[in-house]
Amino acid sequence: MTNFLRFLKPFFSMLATGLLLIVFAISIGYATFIENDYGTTTARILIYNAWWFEVLLVLLAVNLVGSIIVNRLISRKKWAIFLFHAAFLVILAGAAITRYASFEGTLHIREGEQSNQLITETTFVKIVATQDDQTVVVSEEVKFSPYAANHFRKTFTIGDQQVTVENLQFVPSAAETVVEDLSGEPILALLAVDRQGRRNDFLLRTGENKWIDGIGFNFGTSADSALLSIRDVDGQLVFSCRDTVALVGMGDSEMQFLTPGEEHPLREKTVYQSGGVGFVLKQYFQKGRPQLIYVPSHSQAMPNDAFHARLSAGNETRDLFVYGKPGVIGQPTTADLGDLSVQVSYGSEVHELPFMLKLNDFQLERYPGSNSPSSYASEVTLIDQAHGVEKPYRIFMNNILKYRGYRFFQSSFDQDEQGTVLAVNFDSAGTAVTYIGYLLLA
């Protein structure tokens, strides 16, 4: 045993510890520069969440444990040195708990309303595949950045088919465009404006569904009455919808109403409206190829990020542009491959809190003679029926609501000043363990 410890001693020496700490310091220093120049997500992808950084932390923990054993620090005479090493081990354990068990998100509440619907900060790719009476749901956390490789590939089986979904390209602040291609496919270029007045430019290929504020658009294949279905009849586009559609031409002043359930011509430069959503056919390409382009941040539009997904099932493949971004629930894009229907979405998910917060009043103060906010606060009521709790709280800068391991911070507010956005953090175990480590170190 003595010879074995003598053999291991160089691996747990001060020199080995120093080398590991130097690599650790260089890594987090470099991560700081990456985060400053390219954002937190890129720093997490390249450094903090990288496998090699986790291996480095494990090696540091093993080195500390080995140092305790080899140098026989568990003794009355060496208790201070032992405590010093043990403190770092506890801090590393707290960091591991934070890494794997904590989560963050936002909670949006309007005045007079209550909610427990937390939108996660992390993003997910969610896949829902349906074939006959079978459904397979796959959800995986992803981190996409324009400065990283953004590898994503998921393979699963439904029925007797193996389905693969992979990412070919990620584009931040993305929009779709079409280029003429004689070997291409029929593509519709559409513009839709939702009930909040937000513009959505999107493309529809044969067999695709796109949803805009509750209105579904389909091109070529769907017989679902819930969708606004478009098809090509001898080179002319027609559409049908179960709801009444209003239209007005660019040069017309009077609005016309189309009979629901019947097919009507779909013309360019004509504004259609159904269910509060307006849409226009910008262009129809009988032979085209879609591609994603970056929209500069200084433009008037505020588009989502997007990734180019490729679906493969058997001998069939289908390409999709899937839109989303952190803090926004992903809207599915659907494609049909024979009798197989696949929905792919990208974005945040909903996490339900075990209690409710009701916003009683949002308060905003401004600097004198200016519209710039000087401070803002949320008067809320915490409602936990399972524990018989109903208490008022005031959340504002440096005044955090802490309850059952959750911490609520005042983050933002709605432009009409009738709603609040709270940042939420859940990491009670990781924080407690880390603080114990700091206490031992002190």
C-alpha positions as CSV (number, residue, x, y, z in Angstrom):
1,M,0.0,0.0,0.0
2,T,2.9,2.3,0.9
3,N,4.5,1.7,-2.5
4,F,1.2,2.3,-4.3
5,L,0.8,5.7,-2.5
6,R,4.4,6.6,-3.3
7,F,3.6,5.9,-7.0
8,L,0.5,8.1,-7.0
9,K,2.1,10.9,-5.1
10,P,3.3,12.9,-8.2
11,F,-0.2,12.9,-9.6
12,F,-1.5,14.5,-6.5
13,S,1.4,16.8,-5.8
14,M,1.3,20.6,-5.6
15,L,2.8,20.8,-9.1
16,A,-0.1,18.7,-10.6
17,T,-2.6,20.9,-8.7
18,G,-0.9,24.0,-9.9
19,L,-1.0,22.9,-13.5
20,L,-4.7,22.1,-13.3
21,L,-5.4,25.4,-11.7
22,I,-3.5,27.3,-14.4
23,V,-5.5,25.5,-17.1
24,F,-8.7,26.3,-15.2
25,A,-7.7,30.0,-14.9
26,I,-6.8,30.3,-18.6
27,S,-10.1,28.6,-19.5
28,I,-12.4,30.9,-17.5
29,G,-10.4,33.9,-18.5
30,Y,-10.8,33.1,-22.2
31,A,-14.5,32.4,-21.5
32,T,-14.9,35.9,-20.1
33,F,-13.6,37.4,-23.4
34,I,-15.8,35.1,-25.4
35,E,-18.9,36.1,-23.4
36,N,-18.1,39.7,-23.7
37,D,-17.6,39.6,-27.5
38,Y,-20.0,36.8,-28.6
39,G,-22.5,36.3,-25.9
40,T,-23.2,34.0,-22.9
41,T,-24.6,31.2,-25.1
42,T,-21.4,31.0,-27.1
43,A,-19.3,31.0,-23.9
44,R,-21.4,28.1,-22.5
45,I,-21.1,26.1,-25.8
46,L,-17.3,26.5,-26.2
47,I,-16.2,26.6,-22.5
48,Y,-18.6,26.2,-19.6
49,N,-20.7,23.3,-20.9
50,A,-18.0,21.7,-23.0
51,W,-17.1,18.1,-22.1
52,W,-13.4,18.9,-21.7
53,F,-14.2,21.6,-19.1
54,E,-16.2,19.1,-17.1
55,V,-13.4,16.6,-17.3
56,L,-11.0,19.4,-16.0
57,L,-13.3,20.0,-13.0
58,V,-13.5,16.2,-12.3
59,L,-9.7,16.0,-12.5
60,L,-9.4,18.9,-10.0
61,A,-11.8,17.1,-7.6
62,V,-9.8,13.8,-8.0
63,N,-6.6,15.7,-7.4
64,L,-7.9,17.2,-4.2
65,V,-9.2,13.9,-2.9
66,G,-5.9,12.2,-3.8
67,S,-4.0,14.9,-2.1
68,I,-6.0,14.4,1.1
69,I,-5.3,10.6,1.0
70,V,-1.7,10.6,-0.1
71,N,-0.6,13.4,2.3
72,R,-2.7,11.9,5.1
73,L,-4.5,15.2,5.9
74,I,-7.3,13.5,7.9
75,S,-5.6,14.0,11.2
76,R,-5.8,16.3,14.2
77,K,-2.5,18.1,13.4
78,K,-3.5,18.8,9.8
79,W,-7.2,19.6,10.3
80,A,-6.7,23.2,8.9
81,I,-5.1,22.0,5.6
82,F,-7.7,19.2,5.3
83,L,-10.5,21.8,5.8
84,F,-8.9,24.0,3.1
85,H,-9.0,21.1,0.6
86,A,-12.4,20.0,1.6
87,A,-13.8,23.5,1.1
88,F,-12.9,23.4,-2.6
89,L,-14.4,19.9,-3.0
90,V,-17.7,21.2,-1.5
91,I,-17.6,24.3,-3.8
92,L,-17.1,22.0,-6.8
93,A,-20.0,19.8,-5.6
94,G,-22.2,22.9,-5.4
95,A,-21.2,23.9,-9.0
96,A,-22.1,20.4,-10.2
97,I,-25.6,20.6,-8.6
98,T,-26.1,24.0,-10.2
99,R,-25.0,22.7,-13.5
100,Y,-27.3,19.7,-13.6
101,A,-30.2,20.4,-11.3
102,S,-30.9,24.2,-11.5
103,F,-32.8,26.1,-14.2
104,E,-33.7,29.7,-15.0
105,G,-36.6,31.4,-16.8
106,T,-39.0,34.2,-16.9
107,L,-42.6,34.7,-15.6
108,H,-44.8,37.1,-17.4
109,I,-48.0,38.4,-15.6
110,R,-50.5,41.0,-16.5
111,E,-52.2,43.2,-13.9
112,G,-55.1,41.4,-12.2
113,E,-54.0,38.0,-13.5
114,Q,-52.2,35.1,-11.9
115,S,-49.8,32.7,-13.5
116,N,-47.4,29.8,-12.7
117,Q,-46.2,29.4,-16.3
118,L,-42.5,29.8,-16.3
119,I,-40.8,30.1,-19.7
120,T,-37.4,28.4,-19.6
121,E,-34.2,30.3,-20.4
122,T,-32.8,27.2,-22.2
123,T,-34.0,26.2,-25.7
124,F,-35.1,22.8,-26.9
125,V,-35.7,21.1,-30.2
126,K,-39.0,19.2,-29.9
127,I,-40.0,16.6,-32.4
128,V,-43.5,15.1,-32.6
129,A,-43.9,12.2,-35.1
130,T,-47.3,10.7,-35.8
131,Q,-48.0,7.6,-37.9
132,D,-51.5,6.0,-37.9
133,D,-52.3,5.7,-34.2
134,Q,-48.7,6.0,-32.9
135,T,-47.1,9.1,-31.6
136,V,-43.5,9.6,-30.6
137,V,-42.4,12.8,-28.8
138,V,-38.7,13.7,-28.5
139,S,-37.4,16.8,-26.7
140,E,-33.7,17.7,-26.3
141,E,-32.0,20.8,-24.9
142,V,-29.8,22.6,-27.4
143,K,-27.6,25.6,-27.5
144,F,-27.2,27.2,-30.9
145,S,-24.9,30.1,-31.7
146,P,-23.6,31.6,-35.0
147,Y,-20.1,31.2,-33.7
148,A,-20.3,27.4,-32.9
149,A,-20.7,24.2,-35.0
150,N,-24.3,23.7,-33.7
151,H,-24.3,19.9,-34.1
152,F,-27.7,18.3,-33.6
153,R,-28.8,14.9,-34.8
154,K,-31.6,12.8,-33.4
155,T,-32.7,9.4,-34.6
156,F,-35.7,7.5,-33.3
157,T,-38.1,4.8,-34.4
158,I,-41.8,4.9,-35.0
159,G,-43.6,1.9,-36.2
160,D,-41.2,0.2,-38.6
161,Q,-39.5,3.4,-39.7
162,Q,-36.4,5.0,-38.5
163,V,-36.6,8.8,-38.5
164,T,-33.6,11.2,-38.4
165,V,-33.7,14.9,-37.7
166,E,-30.5,16.9,-38.1
167,N,-29.4,20.5,-38.2
168,L,-27.7,21.7,-41.4
169,Q,-27.4,25.4,-40.6
170,F,-28.2,27.9,-37.9
171,V,-28.9,31.5,-38.7
172,P,-29.6,34.2,-36.1
173,S,-32.2,36.9,-36.8
174,A,-33.3,34.9,-39.9
175,A,-35.6,35.4,-42.8
176,E,-36.5,33.2,-45.7
177,T,-35.9,34.0,-49.4
178,V,-36.2,32.0,-52.6
179,V,-33.9,31.7,-55.6
180,E,-35.0,30.4,-58.9
181,D,-33.8,26.8,-59.5
182,L,-34.9,24.7,-62.5
183,S,-34.4,21.6,-60.3
184,G,-36.3,23.1,-57.4
185,E,-39.8,22.6,-56.1
186,P,-43.1,24.7,-55.9
187,I,-42.7,27.3,-53.1
188,L,-45.1,30.0,-51.8
189,A,-43.7,33.3,-50.4
190,L,-46.2,34.7,-47.9
191,L,-46.5,37.6,-45.5
192,A,-48.7,37.5,-42.5
193,V,-49.5,40.1,-39.8
194,D,-50.7,38.7,-36.5
195,R,-53.2,40.2,-34.0
196,Q,-50.4,42.1,-32.3
197,G,-49.3,43.7,-35.6
198,R,-46.1,41.7,-35.9
199,R,-45.0,40.9,-39.4
200,N,-44.1,37.3,-40.3
201,D,-42.5,36.5,-43.7
202,F,-42.4,32.8,-44.4
203,L,-42.3,30.2,-47.1
204,L,-44.5,27.2,-47.7
205,R,-43.4,24.1,-49.6
206,T,-45.6,21.2,-50.7
207,G,-46.6,19.3,-47.6
208,E,-45.7,21.9,-45.1
209,N,-47.8,23.5,-42.3
210,K,-47.0,26.9,-40.7
211,W,-48.9,28.4,-37.8
212,I,-49.3,32.2,-37.3
213,D,-51.1,33.3,-34.2
214,G,-53.5,30.3,-34.3
215,I,-54.0,30.3,-38.1
216,G,-52.6,27.3,-39.9
217,F,-51.3,27.5,-43.5
218,N,-50.8,24.4,-45.6
219,F,-49.7,24.0,-49.2
220,G,-50.6,21.1,-51.4
221,T,-51.5,18.2,-49.2
222,S,-53.8,18.8,-46.2
223,A,-57.5,18.1,-46.0
224,D,-57.6,19.3,-42.4
225,S,-60.5,21.8,-42.1
226,A,-58.6,23.6,-39.3
227,L,-56.0,24.8,-41.8
228,L,-56.1,27.4,-44.5
229,S,-55.3,25.0,-47.4
230,I,-53.6,26.2,-50.6
231,R,-53.1,24.1,-53.7
232,D,-52.0,24.5,-57.3
233,V,-54.7,23.7,-60.0
234,D,-53.2,23.8,-63.5
235,G,-50.7,26.5,-62.5
236,Q,-53.3,28.6,-60.7
237,L,-53.4,28.9,-56.9
238,V,-56.6,28.3,-55.0
239,F,-57.3,28.1,-51.3
240,S,-60.1,27.2,-48.9
241,C,-60.7,27.9,-45.2
242,R,-63.3,26.8,-42.7
243,D,-63.7,30.4,-41.5
244,T,-64.9,33.4,-43.4
245,V,-62.1,35.2,-45.2
246,A,-62.2,38.9,-46.0
247,L,-60.2,40.4,-48.8
248,V,-59.4,43.8,-50.3
249,G,-57.2,44.4,-53.4
250,M,-54.4,46.9,-53.5
251,G,-56.5,49.2,-55.7
252,D,-59.9,48.5,-54.1
253,S,-61.6,50.3,-51.2
254,E,-64.4,47.9,-50.4
255,M,-63.9,44.6,-48.5
256,Q,-65.3,41.4,-49.9
257,F,-66.2,38.3,-47.9
258,L,-65.5,34.8,-49.2
259,T,-67.7,31.8,-48.4
260,P,-66.0,29.4,-46.0
261,G,-65.4,25.8,-47.0
262,E,-65.2,26.7,-50.7
263,E,-62.1,27.1,-52.9
264,H,-61.2,30.7,-54.1
265,P,-58.4,32.0,-56.2
266,L,-55.3,33.2,-54.3
267,R,-53.9,36.3,-56.0
268,E,-50.8,38.4,-55.4
269,K,-51.1,42.0,-54.1
270,T,-54.4,41.1,-52.4
271,V,-54.8,41.4,-48.6
272,Y,-56.7,38.5,-47.0
273,Q,-57.8,38.3,-43.4
274,S,-59.1,35.5,-41.3
275,G,-59.4,35.2,-37.5
276,G,-57.7,38.6,-37.0
277,V,-54.6,37.5,-39.0
278,G,-53.9,39.3,-42.3
279,F,-51.9,37.7,-45.1
280,V,-50.6,38.4,-48.6
281,L,-49.2,36.2,-51.3
282,K,-45.9,37.8,-52.2
283,Q,-44.8,35.4,-54.9
284,Y,-45.3,31.9,-56.2
285,F,-42.3,30.0,-57.5
286,Q,-43.1,26.9,-59.5
287,K,-39.4,26.0,-59.5
288,G,-37.5,27.5,-56.6
289,R,-35.0,26.7,-53.8
290,P,-35.4,28.3,-50.3
291,Q,-32.6,29.6,-48.2
292,L,-32.1,31.4,-44.9
293,I,-30.6,34.8,-44.8
294,Y,-29.4,37.0,-41.9
295,V,-31.5,40.2,-41.2
296,P,-29.4,43.0,-39.6
297,S,-30.4,44.0,-36.1
298,H,-30.8,47.6,-37.2
299,S,-33.6,46.8,-39.6
300,Q,-37.2,47.4,-38.7
301,A,-38.1,43.7,-38.5
302,M,-37.4,41.7,-35.4
303,P,-37.3,38.1,-36.7
304,N,-36.6,34.9,-34.8
305,D,-33.5,32.8,-35.1
306,A,-33.9,29.7,-37.3
307,F,-32.2,26.4,-38.2
308,H,-32.3,24.4,-41.3
309,A,-33.6,20.9,-40.4
310,R,-33.4,17.9,-42.6
311,L,-35.9,15.0,-42.0
312,S,-35.1,11.5,-43.2
313,A,-37.4,8.5,-43.1
314,G,-36.7,5.5,-45.3
315,N,-35.8,6.8,-48.8
316,E,-37.6,10.1,-48.3
317,T,-36.1,13.4,-47.1
318,R,-37.6,16.8,-46.4
319,D,-36.0,20.1,-45.5
320,L,-37.6,22.5,-43.0
321,F,-36.8,26.0,-41.7
322,V,-37.7,26.0,-38.0
323,Y,-38.0,29.3,-36.2
324,G,-37.6,30.2,-32.5
325,K,-35.4,31.9,-29.9
326,P,-34.8,31.8,-26.1
327,G,-37.7,33.1,-24.0
328,V,-40.3,32.2,-26.7
329,I,-42.2,29.0,-26.9
330,G,-41.4,27.2,-30.1
331,Q,-44.1,27.0,-32.8
332,P,-44.1,23.8,-34.7
333,T,-43.3,23.4,-38.4
334,T,-44.9,20.3,-40.0
335,A,-43.8,18.1,-42.9
336,D,-45.4,14.9,-44.3
337,L,-43.3,12.0,-45.5
338,G,-45.8,9.5,-46.9
339,D,-48.1,8.5,-44.0
340,L,-45.7,9.9,-41.5
341,S,-46.3,13.4,-40.1
342,V,-43.4,15.2,-38.3
343,Q,-43.6,18.4,-36.3
344,V,-40.4,20.2,-35.4
345,S,-40.2,23.2,-33.1
346,Y,-37.3,25.2,-31.6
347,G,-37.5,27.5,-28.6
348,S,-38.2,27.6,-24.8
349,E,-40.6,25.3,-23.0
350,V,-43.1,25.9,-20.2
351,H,-42.3,24.8,-16.7
352,E,-45.2,25.0,-14.2
353,L,-44.4,26.3,-10.8
354,P,-46.0,24.5,-7.8
355,F,-47.7,27.8,-6.8
356,M,-49.2,30.9,-8.3
357,L,-48.2,34.6,-8.4
358,K,-50.9,37.2,-8.9
359,L,-49.9,40.7,-10.1
360,N,-51.9,43.2,-8.1
361,D,-50.2,46.4,-9.4
362,F,-47.2,47.3,-11.5
363,Q,-45.5,50.6,-10.5
364,L,-43.1,52.6,-12.6
365,E,-41.3,55.8,-11.7
366,R,-39.4,58.0,-14.1
367,Y,-36.7,60.6,-13.8
368,P,-38.1,64.1,-13.5
369,G,-38.6,65.7,-17.0
370,S,-37.8,62.4,-18.7
371,N,-39.5,59.2,-20.0
372,S,-36.6,57.1,-18.8
373,P,-37.6,54.7,-16.0
374,S,-35.8,55.4,-12.7
375,S,-37.3,52.4,-10.9
376,Y,-40.1,49.9,-11.2
377,A,-41.7,47.4,-8.8
378,S,-44.4,44.6,-8.8
379,E,-47.0,44.2,-6.0
380,V,-47.8,40.5,-6.1
381,T,-49.7,37.9,-4.0
382,L,-48.1,34.5,-3.5
383,I,-50.8,31.8,-3.7
384,D,-49.8,28.3,-2.6
385,Q,-53.0,26.3,-2.0
386,A,-51.1,23.1,-1.2
387,H,-49.5,24.8,1.8
388,G,-52.3,27.2,2.6
389,V,-50.2,30.2,1.8
390,E,-51.5,33.5,0.5
391,K,-49.1,36.5,1.2
392,P,-48.5,39.9,-0.4
393,Y,-44.9,40.7,-1.6
394,R,-43.3,43.7,-3.2
395,I,-40.6,42.8,-5.8
396,F,-38.2,45.5,-6.9
397,M,-34.5,46.1,-7.5
398,N,-32.5,44.3,-4.8
399,N,-35.7,43.1,-3.1
400,I,-36.1,39.4,-4.2
401,L,-39.0,37.1,-3.5
402,K,-37.6,33.8,-2.2
403,Y,-40.0,30.8,-1.8
404,R,-39.5,27.0,-1.9
405,G,-36.1,27.3,-3.6
406,Y,-37.3,29.8,-6.2
407,R,-36.0,33.3,-6.4
408,F,-37.9,36.0,-8.3
409,F,-36.2,39.2,-9.5
410,Q,-37.8,42.3,-11.2
411,S,-36.5,42.0,-14.8
412,S,-38.7,44.0,-17.2
413,F,-42.2,45.2,-18.0
414,D,-44.8,45.5,-20.7
415,Q,-44.7,48.7,-22.9
416,D,-48.2,49.6,-21.8
417,E,-47.1,49.3,-18.1
418,Q,-49.9,46.8,-17.4
419,G,-47.7,43.8,-17.0
420,T,-44.4,42.6,-15.4
421,V,-41.6,40.2,-16.4
422,L,-39.9,38.5,-13.5
423,A,-36.6,36.6,-13.8
424,V,-36.8,33.2,-12.0
425,N,-34.0,31.1,-10.6
426,F,-34.2,27.7,-9.0
427,D,-31.0,26.6,-7.5
428,S,-31.5,26.4,-3.7
429,A,-29.5,23.1,-3.3
430,G,-26.5,24.3,-5.4
431,T,-26.4,27.7,-3.8
432,A,-26.6,26.2,-0.2
433,V,-23.8,23.7,-0.9
434,T,-21.6,26.4,-2.5
435,Y,-22.1,28.8,0.4
436,I,-21.1,26.0,2.8
437,G,-17.9,25.6,0.8
438,Y,-17.2,29.3,1.1
439,L,-17.9,29.1,4.9
440,L,-15.4,26.2,5.3
441,L,-12.8,28.1,3.2
442,A,-13.3,31.2,5.4
